[in-house]
């Protein structure tokens, strides 16, 4: 079973899927076991309120305008949240995005 769960959200959950793959490869190379997945912005509320809610939420740049509203929800749920660095997102830099998630979770 995965140690922690990292959720990425974007408009439809599809553009972050390649980044998820890159993050999974980086986690494997680092010897850590995380469940990393992407979802649509419309699914965020459901995921935050589920029994198996994520340990951290990262937002794709295309939904950055929603960050303030989502932050209120993640704060209420006790889940750290941050937007993904636009350069890391554009370059699909899974290692950097994974490091961001780990810092938010207190793992680094």
Short mmCIF file of the C-alpha atoms (twelve columns), coordinates in Angstrom:
data_MODEL
# 
_entry.id   MODEL 
# 
loop_
_atom_site.group_PDB 
_atom_site.id 
_atom_site.type_symbol 
_atom_site.label_atom_id 
_atom_site.label_alt_id 
_atom_site.label_comp_id 
_atom_site.label_asym_id 
_atom_site.label_seq_id 
_atom_site.Cartn_x 
_atom_site.Cartn_y 
_atom_site.Cartn_z 
_atom_site.pdbx_PDB_model_num 
ATOM 1   C CA . UNK A 1   0.000   0.000  0.000   1 
ATOM 2   C CA . UNK A 2   1.251   3.466  -0.891  1 
ATOM 3   C CA . UNK A 3   2.721   5.618  1.868   1 
ATOM 4   C CA . UNK A 4   0.979   8.810  0.751   1 
ATOM 5   C CA . UNK A 5   -1.391  9.988  -1.954  1 
ATOM 6   C CA . UNK A 6   -0.619  12.892 -4.270  1 
ATOM 7   C CA . UNK A 7   -3.462  14.326 -6.355  1 
ATOM 8   C CA . UNK A 8   -2.954  16.576 -9.348  1 
ATOM 9   C CA . UNK A 9   -5.916  18.475 -10.757 1 
ATOM 10  C CA . UNK A 10  -6.377  20.242 -14.070 1 
ATOM 11  C CA . UNK A 11  -9.273  21.187 -16.315 1 
ATOM 12  C CA . UNK A 12  -10.165 17.659 -17.377 1 
ATOM 13  C CA . UNK A 13  -7.521  15.527 -15.652 1 
ATOM 14  C CA . UNK A 14  -5.922  14.506 -18.932 1 
ATOM 15  C CA . UNK A 15  -3.122  17.015 -19.432 1 
ATOM 16  C CA . UNK A 16  -1.584  16.082 -16.083 1 
ATOM 17  C CA . UNK A 17  -1.501  12.356 -16.870 1 
ATOM 18  C CA . UNK A 18  1.950   12.536 -18.494 1 
ATOM 19  C CA . UNK A 19  3.223   14.481 -15.489 1 
ATOM 20  C CA . UNK A 20  1.814   11.772 -13.201 1 
ATOM 21  C CA . UNK A 21  3.850   9.173  -15.127 1 
ATOM 22  C CA . UNK A 22  6.995   11.270 -14.770 1 
ATOM 23  C CA . UNK A 23  6.357   11.731 -11.040 1 
ATOM 24  C CA . UNK A 24  5.779   7.996  -10.565 1 
ATOM 25  C CA . UNK A 25  9.095   7.269  -12.293 1 
ATOM 26  C CA . UNK A 26  10.853  9.832  -10.074 1 
ATOM 27  C CA . UNK A 27  9.282   8.342  -6.936  1 
ATOM 28  C CA . UNK A 28  10.335  4.847  -7.973  1 
ATOM 29  C CA . UNK A 29  13.895  6.066  -8.615  1 
ATOM 30  C CA . UNK A 30  13.883  7.677  -5.150  1 
ATOM 31  C CA . UNK A 31  12.625  4.440  -3.588  1 
ATOM 32  C CA . UNK A 32  9.366   5.897  -2.275  1 
ATOM 33  C CA . UNK A 33  5.885   4.491  -2.697  1 
ATOM 34  C CA . UNK A 34  3.267   7.136  -3.447  1 
ATOM 35  C CA . UNK A 35  -0.119  6.811  -5.063  1 
ATOM 36  C CA . UNK A 36  -0.095  9.640  -7.626  1 
ATOM 37  C CA . UNK A 37  -3.112  10.389 -9.781  1 
ATOM 38  C CA . UNK A 38  -4.704  13.121 -11.874 1 
ATOM 39  C CA . UNK A 39  -8.294  14.243 -11.807 1 
ATOM 40  C CA . UNK A 40  -10.522 16.937 -13.238 1 
ATOM 41  C CA . UNK A 41  -11.143 20.142 -11.332 1 
ATOM 42  C CA . UNK A 42  -14.805 19.170 -11.142 1 
ATOM 43  C CA . UNK A 43  -13.822 16.087 -9.077  1 
ATOM 44  C CA . UNK A 44  -11.805 17.937 -6.424  1 
ATOM 45  C CA . UNK A 45  -14.674 18.258 -3.921  1 
ATOM 46  C CA . UNK A 46  -15.457 14.559 -4.166  1 
ATOM 47  C CA . UNK A 47  -11.819 13.562 -3.666  1 
ATOM 48  C CA . UNK A 48  -11.301 15.893 -0.684  1 
ATOM 49  C CA . UNK A 49  -14.379 14.506 1.044   1 
ATOM 50  C CA . UNK A 50  -13.702 10.852 0.287   1 
ATOM 51  C CA . UNK A 51  -12.554 8.369  2.897   1 
ATOM 52  C CA . UNK A 52  -9.256  7.948  1.032   1 
ATOM 53  C CA . UNK A 53  -8.602  11.651 0.479   1 
ATOM 54  C CA . UNK A 54  -5.192  12.722 -0.851  1 
ATOM 55  C CA . UNK A 55  -2.368  13.876 1.396   1 
ATOM 56  C CA . UNK A 56  -1.606  16.797 -0.939  1 
ATOM 57  C CA . UNK A 57  -3.218  18.528 -3.915  1 
ATOM 58  C CA . UNK A 58  -1.288  20.178 -6.730  1 
ATOM 59  C CA . UNK A 59  -3.087  22.355 -9.270  1 
ATOM 60  C CA . UNK A 60  -2.246  22.538 -12.959 1 
ATOM 61  C CA . UNK A 61  -1.533  26.067 -14.219 1 
ATOM 62  C CA . UNK A 62  -4.690  26.090 -16.350 1 
ATOM 63  C CA . UNK A 63  -6.869  26.121 -13.206 1 
ATOM 64  C CA . UNK A 64  -4.687  28.485 -11.202 1 
ATOM 65  C CA . UNK A 65  -7.533  30.998 -11.225 1 
ATOM 66  C CA . UNK A 66  -9.437  28.571 -8.949  1 
ATOM 67  C CA . UNK A 67  -6.655  28.373 -6.341  1 
ATOM 68  C CA . UNK A 68  -8.198  30.726 -3.758  1 
ATOM 69  C CA . UNK A 69  -11.512 28.850 -3.702  1 
ATOM 70  C CA . UNK A 70  -9.822  25.438 -3.637  1 
ATOM 71  C CA . UNK A 71  -7.444  26.578 -0.863  1 
ATOM 72  C CA . UNK A 72  -10.435 27.282 1.409   1 
ATOM 73  C CA . UNK A 73  -11.614 23.695 0.851   1 
ATOM 74  C CA . UNK A 74  -8.199  22.103 1.339   1 
ATOM 75  C CA . UNK A 75  -7.580  24.160 4.483   1 
ATOM 76  C CA . UNK A 76  -10.915 22.951 5.881   1 
ATOM 77  C CA . UNK A 77  -9.926  19.367 5.061   1 
ATOM 78  C CA . UNK A 78  -6.402  19.788 6.479   1 
ATOM 79  C CA . UNK A 79  -4.759  19.020 3.135   1 
ATOM 80  C CA . UNK A 80  -1.883  21.134 1.803   1 
ATOM 81  C CA . UNK A 81  -2.365  22.586 -1.686  1 
ATOM 82  C CA . UNK A 82  -0.216  24.534 -4.127  1 
ATOM 83  C CA . UNK A 83  -0.177  25.358 -7.817  1 
ATOM 84  C CA . UNK A 84  2.361   23.481 -9.931  1 
ATOM 85  C CA . UNK A 85  5.238   25.681 -11.075 1 
ATOM 86  C CA . UNK A 86  4.435   26.638 -14.660 1 
ATOM 87  C CA . UNK A 87  7.954   25.913 -15.926 1 
ATOM 88  C CA . UNK A 88  8.033   22.489 -14.252 1 
ATOM 89  C CA . UNK A 89  4.591   21.761 -15.696 1 
ATOM 90  C CA . UNK A 90  5.596   22.856 -19.198 1 
ATOM 91  C CA . UNK A 91  8.793   20.800 -19.082 1 
ATOM 92  C CA . UNK A 92  6.950   17.865 -17.446 1 
ATOM 93  C CA . UNK A 93  9.642   17.851 -14.741 1 
ATOM 94  C CA . UNK A 94  8.295   15.049 -12.568 1 
ATOM 95  C CA . UNK A 95  11.214  15.186 -10.128 1 
ATOM 96  C CA . UNK A 96  10.686  18.868 -9.289  1 
ATOM 97  C CA . UNK A 97  6.915   18.500 -8.958  1 
ATOM 98  C CA . UNK A 98  7.394   15.434 -6.750  1 
ATOM 99  C CA . UNK A 99  9.783   17.420 -4.552  1 
ATOM 100 C CA . UNK A 100 7.169   20.185 -4.248  1 
ATOM 101 C CA . UNK A 101 4.567   17.633 -3.139  1 
ATOM 102 C CA . UNK A 102 6.978   16.078 -0.630  1 
ATOM 103 C CA . UNK A 103 7.793   19.479 0.883   1 
ATOM 104 C CA . UNK A 104 4.097   20.237 1.270   1 
ATOM 105 C CA . UNK A 105 3.575   16.878 2.994   1 
ATOM 106 C CA . UNK A 106 6.580   17.448 5.249   1 
ATOM 107 C CA . UNK A 107 8.550   14.587 3.715   1 
ATOM 108 C CA . UNK A 108 11.518  16.757 2.642   1 
# 
